[in-house]
Amino acid sequence: MRFKQEIAACSEEMERLRGSHDPANSNRYKEIQQNHARLLVQEETYWRQRAKMHWLKEGD
């Protein structure tokens, strides 16, 4: 699934940049962190919509 791969890549990159004192890396870390948060929201929305479609199709 696309979300899992992208979320994992963001997590790995944040881990790599964590603790860096370089201002450029600090800015990059913030960008990746925002992207990570956005991906988590998108993934949650995807699963919520999928569950709703399943519920509408199958009923209670």
CNS distance restraints for C-alpha pairs under 8 A (distance, minus, plus):
assign (resid   1 and name CA) (resid   5 and name CA) 6.70 0.50 0.50
assign (resid   2 and name CA) (resid   6 and name CA) 6.26 0.50 0.50
assign (resid   3 and name CA) (resid   7 and name CA) 5.90 0.50 0.50
assign (resid   3 and name CA) (resid  39 and name CA) 6.69 0.50 0.50
assign (resid   3 and name CA) (resid  40 and name CA) 7.89 0.50 0.50
assign (resid   3 and name CA) (resid  43 and name CA) 6.24 0.50 0.50
assign (resid   4 and name CA) (resid   8 and name CA) 5.98 0.50 0.50
assign (resid   5 and name CA) (resid   9 and name CA) 6.15 0.50 0.50
assign (resid   6 and name CA) (resid  10 and name CA) 6.20 0.50 0.50
assign (resid   6 and name CA) (resid  39 and name CA) 7.66 0.50 0.50
assign (resid   7 and name CA) (resid  11 and name CA) 6.15 0.50 0.50
assign (resid   7 and name CA) (resid  36 and name CA) 5.97 0.50 0.50
assign (resid   7 and name CA) (resid  39 and name CA) 6.59 0.50 0.50
assign (resid   7 and name CA) (resid  40 and name CA) 7.38 0.50 0.50
assign (resid   8 and name CA) (resid  12 and name CA) 6.13 0.50 0.50
assign (resid   9 and name CA) (resid  13 and name CA) 6.17 0.50 0.50
assign (resid  10 and name CA) (resid  14 and name CA) 6.04 0.50 0.50
assign (resid  10 and name CA) (resid  32 and name CA) 6.08 0.50 0.50
assign (resid  10 and name CA) (resid  33 and name CA) 7.37 0.50 0.50
assign (resid  10 and name CA) (resid  35 and name CA) 7.60 0.50 0.50
assign (resid  10 and name CA) (resid  36 and name CA) 5.87 0.50 0.50
assign (resid  11 and name CA) (resid  15 and name CA) 6.12 0.50 0.50
assign (resid  11 and name CA) (resid  36 and name CA) 7.44 0.50 0.50
assign (resid  12 and name CA) (resid  16 and name CA) 6.21 0.50 0.50
assign (resid  13 and name CA) (resid  17 and name CA) 6.22 0.50 0.50
assign (resid  13 and name CA) (resid  29 and name CA) 7.91 0.50 0.50
assign (resid  13 and name CA) (resid  32 and name CA) 7.57 0.50 0.50
assign (resid  14 and name CA) (resid  18 and name CA) 5.82 0.50 0.50
assign (resid  14 and name CA) (resid  29 and name CA) 5.89 0.50 0.50
assign (resid  14 and name CA) (resid  32 and name CA) 6.75 0.50 0.50
assign (resid  14 and name CA) (resid  33 and name CA) 7.05 0.50 0.50
assign (resid  17 and name CA) (resid  25 and name CA) 6.34 0.50 0.50
assign (resid  17 and name CA) (resid  26 and name CA) 7.56 0.50 0.50
assign (resid  17 and name CA) (resid  29 and name CA) 6.26 0.50 0.50
assign (resid  18 and name CA) (resid  29 and name CA) 7.45 0.50 0.50
assign (resid  20 and name CA) (resid  25 and name CA) 6.50 0.50 0.50
assign (resid  20 and name CA) (resid  26 and name CA) 6.93 0.50 0.50
assign (resid  21 and name CA) (resid  25 and name CA) 7.40 0.50 0.50
assign (resid  21 and name CA) (resid  26 and name CA) 7.07 0.50 0.50
assign (resid  22 and name CA) (resid  26 and name CA) 6.28 0.50 0.50
assign (resid  23 and name CA) (resid  27 and name CA) 6.28 0.50 0.50
assign (resid  24 and name CA) (resid  28 and name CA) 6.21 0.50 0.50
assign (resid  25 and name CA) (resid  29 and name CA) 5.93 0.50 0.50
assign (resid  26 and name CA) (resid  30 and name CA) 6.39 0.50 0.50
assign (resid  27 and name CA) (resid  31 and name CA) 6.36 0.50 0.50
assign (resid  28 and name CA) (resid  32 and name CA) 6.20 0.50 0.50
assign (resid  29 and name CA) (resid  33 and name CA) 5.99 0.50 0.50
assign (resid  30 and name CA) (resid  34 and name CA) 6.18 0.50 0.50
assign (resid  31 and name CA) (resid  35 and name CA) 6.23 0.50 0.50
assign (resid  32 and name CA) (resid  36 and name CA) 5.98 0.50 0.50
assign (resid  33 and name CA) (resid  37 and name CA) 6.25 0.50 0.50
assign (resid  34 and name CA) (resid  38 and name CA) 6.18 0.50 0.50
assign (resid  35 and name CA) (resid  39 and name CA) 6.14 0.50 0.50
assign (resid  36 and name CA) (resid  40 and name CA) 6.29 0.50 0.50
assign (resid  37 and name CA) (resid  41 and name CA) 6.37 0.50 0.50
assign (resid  38 and name CA) (resid  42 and name CA) 6.22 0.50 0.50
assign (resid  39 and name CA) (resid  43 and name CA) 6.04 0.50 0.50
assign (resid  40 and name CA) (resid  44 and name CA) 6.17 0.50 0.50
assign (resid  41 and name CA) (resid  45 and name CA) 6.15 0.50 0.50
assign (resid  42 and name CA) (resid  46 and name CA) 6.09 0.50 0.50
assign (resid  43 and name CA) (resid  47 and name CA) 6.32 0.50 0.50
assign (resid  44 and name CA) (resid  48 and name CA) 6.11 0.50 0.50
assign (resid  45 and name CA) (resid  49 and name CA) 6.09 0.50 0.50
assign (resid  46 and name CA) (resid  50 and name CA) 6.10 0.50 0.50
assign (resid  47 and name CA) (resid  51 and name CA) 6.01 0.50 0.50
assign (resid  48 and name CA) (resid  52 and name CA) 6.21 0.50 0.50
assign (resid  49 and name CA) (resid  53 and name CA) 6.17 0.50 0.50
assign (resid  50 and name CA) (resid  54 and name CA) 6.19 0.50 0.50
assign (resid  51 and name CA) (resid  55 and name CA) 6.04 0.50 0.50
assign (resid  52 and name CA) (resid  56 and name CA) 6.07 0.50 0.50
assign (resid  53 and name CA) (resid  57 and name CA) 6.08 0.50 0.50
assign (resid  54 and name CA) (resid  58 and name CA) 5.89 0.50 0.50
assign (resid  54 and name CA) (resid  59 and name CA) 7.80 0.50 0.50
assign (resid  55 and name CA) (resid  59 and name CA) 5.06 0.50 0.50
assign (resid  55 and name CA) (resid  60 and name CA) 6.58 0.50 0.50
